[in-house]
Amino acid sequence: MVKPIELGLILEGKDAEEFWKNEKNPKVTEKQVEMFREAMRLYKAHPF
């Protein structure tokens, strides 16, 4: 049987607060938005 992987990552204090703040309100750059638009365009142009 395969043994599960334990990540061992524990965030505390300010690091944990920053993580949850970013999870609730992710920020993206215009370049990232353009990359998603291009990916959607390519997907639509070449459907399965």
DRENDO-57178 format. One line per field, with one value per atom (N, C-alpha, C): residue number from 1; y, x, z; residue in one letter; atom name. Coordinates in nm, 2 decimals. Atoms other than C-alpha are relative to their C-alpha. Example, Ala and Ser with C-alpha at 12.3 -4.5 7.8 and 13.67 -1.06 7.14 Angstrom:
# residues 2
kollum [1,1,1,2,2,2]
v [-0.12,-0.45,0.12,-0.11,-0.11,0.11]
u [0.09,1.23,0.09,-0.09,1.37,-0.08]
w [0.00,0.78,0.00,0.00,0.71,0.08]
dodren [A,A,A,S,S,S]
fikol [N,CA,C,N,CA,C]
# end
This chain:
# residues 48
kollum [1,1,1,2,2,2,3,3,3,4,4,4,5,5,5,6,6,6,7,7,7,8,8,8,9,9,9,10,10,10,11,11,11,12,12,12,13,13,13,14,14,14,15,15,15,16,16,16,17,17,17,18,18,18,19,19,19,20,20,20,21,21,21,22,22,22,23,23,23,24,24,24,25,25,25,26,26,26,27,27,27,28,28,28,29,29,29,30,30,30,31,31,31,32,32,32,33,33,33,34,34,34,35,35,35,36,36,36,37,37,37,38,38,38,39,39,39,40,40,40,41,41,41,42,42,42,43,43,43,44,44,44,45,45,45,46,46,46,47,47,47,48,48,48]
v [-0.12,0.00,0.12,-0.13,0.35,0.08,-0.08,0.57,0.15,-0.13,0.92,0.10,-0.10,1.22,0.10,-0.10,1.45,0.13,-0.12,1.81,0.07,-0.06,1.95,0.15,-0.15,2.31,0.05,-0.07,2.51,0.14,-0.15,2.88,0.05,-0.06,3.08,0.15,-0.14,3.44,0.08,-0.09,3.70,-0.07,0.08,3.44,-0.06,0.06,3.27,0.11,-0.11,3.60,0.05,-0.04,3.70,-0.10,0.11,3.36,0.01,-0.01,3.39,0.13,-0.12,3.75,-0.01,0.02,3.65,-0.10,0.10,3.35,0.07,-0.07,3.58,0.10,-0.11,3.86,-0.02,0.01,3.73,0.11,-0.11,3.99,-0.06,0.04,3.94,0.12,-0.10,4.14,0.00,-0.01,4.26,-0.11,0.10,4.02,-0.14,0.13,3.72,0.00,-0.01,3.83,-0.03,0.02,3.84,-0.14,0.14,3.50,-0.09,0.07,3.36,0.02,-0.03,3.53,-0.08,0.07,3.38,-0.15,0.14,3.03,-0.03,0.02,3.06,0.00,-0.01,3.17,-0.13,0.12,2.87,-0.12,0.11,2.63,0.00,0.00,2.75,-0.03,0.02,2.74,-0.15,0.14,2.37,-0.08,0.09,2.19,-0.15,0.15,1.82,-0.06]
u [0.08,0.00,0.09,-0.08,0.12,-0.02,0.00,0.21,-0.03,0.03,0.05,0.12,-0.10,0.28,-0.04,0.03,0.30,0.07,-0.06,0.36,0.08,-0.07,0.46,0.01,0.00,0.39,-0.10,0.08,0.26,0.03,-0.01,0.20,-0.05,0.05,0.17,0.02,-0.01,0.13,-0.02,0.01,0.19,0.00,0.00,0.26,-0.13,0.13,-0.07,-0.10,0.09,-0.26,0.02,-0.03,-0.09,-0.06,0.05,-0.18,-0.15,0.15,-0.55,-0.05,0.03,-0.56,0.01,-0.02,-0.42,-0.10,0.10,-0.66,-0.14,0.13,-0.96,-0.01,0.00,-0.86,0.13,-0.11,-0.62,0.02,-0.03,-0.45,0.07,-0.06,-0.36,0.05,-0.05,-0.16,-0.07,0.06,-0.27,0.06,-0.07,-0.01,-0.07,0.06,-0.17,-0.14,0.13,-0.52,0.01,-0.02,-0.39,0.04,-0.03,-0.24,-0.12,0.12,-0.57,-0.09,0.07,-0.74,0.05,-0.07,-0.49,-0.03,0.03,-0.54,-0.14,0.15,-0.92,-0.01,0.01,-0.87,0.05,-0.06,-0.65,-0.09,0.08,-0.88,-0.13,0.12,-1.18,0.03,-0.05,-0.98,0.03,-0.04,-0.88,-0.07,0.07,-1.16,0.03,-0.02,-1.14,-0.10]
w [0.00,0.00,0.00,0.01,-0.08,0.12,-0.12,0.21,-0.05,0.04,0.19,0.02,-0.01,0.14,0.11,-0.10,0.44,-0.05,0.04,0.33,0.11,-0.10,0.66,0.00,0.01,0.57,0.10,-0.10,0.86,0.01,0.00,0.84,0.13,-0.13,1.16,-0.01,-0.02,1.26,-0.13,0.11,0.99,-0.14,0.12,0.72,-0.03,0.02,0.78,-0.04,0.03,0.78,-0.15,0.14,0.45,-0.10,0.09,0.29,-0.01,0.01,0.38,-0.06,0.07,0.27,-0.15,0.14,-0.07,-0.06,0.04,-0.09,-0.02,0.00,-0.03,-0.11,0.10,-0.27,-0.09,0.08,-0.53,-0.10,0.09,-0.74,-0.13,0.13,-1.11,-0.07,0.09,-1.35,-0.13,0.14,-1.69,-0.09,0.08,-1.84,0.03,-0.03,-1.65,-0.07,0.07,-1.78,-0.15,0.14,-2.13,-0.03,0.02,-2.10,0.01,-0.01,-1.99,-0.12,0.12,-2.28,-0.12,0.11,-2.52,0.01,-0.02,-2.36,-0.04,0.04,-2.40,-0.15,0.14,-2.76,-0.07,0.06,-2.84,0.03,-0.04,-2.66,-0.10,0.08,-2.86,-0.15,0.14,-3.19,-0.02,0.01,-3.12,0.10,-0.09,-2.94,-0.01,0.01,-2.86,-0.09]
dodren [M,M,M,V,V,V,K,K,K,P,P,P,I,I,I,E,E,E,L,L,L,G,G,G,L,L,L,I,I,I,L,L,L,E,E,E,G,G,G,K,K,K,D,D,D,A,A,A,E,E,E,E,E,E,F,F,F,W,W,W,K,K,K,N,N,N,E,E,E,K,K,K,N,N,N,P,P,P,K,K,K,V,V,V,T,T,T,E,E,E,K,K,K,Q,Q,Q,V,V,V,E,E,E,M,M,M,F,F,F,R,R,R,E,E,E,A,A,A,M,M,M,R,R,R,L,L,L,Y,Y,Y,K,K,K,A,A,A,H,H,H,P,P,P,F,F,F]
fikol [N,CA,C,N,CA,C,N,CA,C,N,CA,C,N,CA,C,N,CA,C,N,CA,C,N,CA,C,N,CA,C,N,CA,C,N,CA,C,N,CA,C,N,CA,C,N,CA,C,N,CA,C,N,CA,C,N,CA,C,N,CA,C,N,CA,C,N,CA,C,N,CA,C,N,CA,C,N,CA,C,N,CA,C,N,CA,C,N,CA,C,N,CA,C,N,CA,C,N,CA,C,N,CA,C,N,CA,C,N,CA,C,N,CA,C,N,CA,C,N,CA,C,N,CA,C,N,CA,C,N,CA,C,N,CA,C,N,CA,C,N,CA,C,N,CA,C,N,CA,C,N,CA,C,N,CA,C,N,CA,C,N,CA,C,N,CA,C]
# end
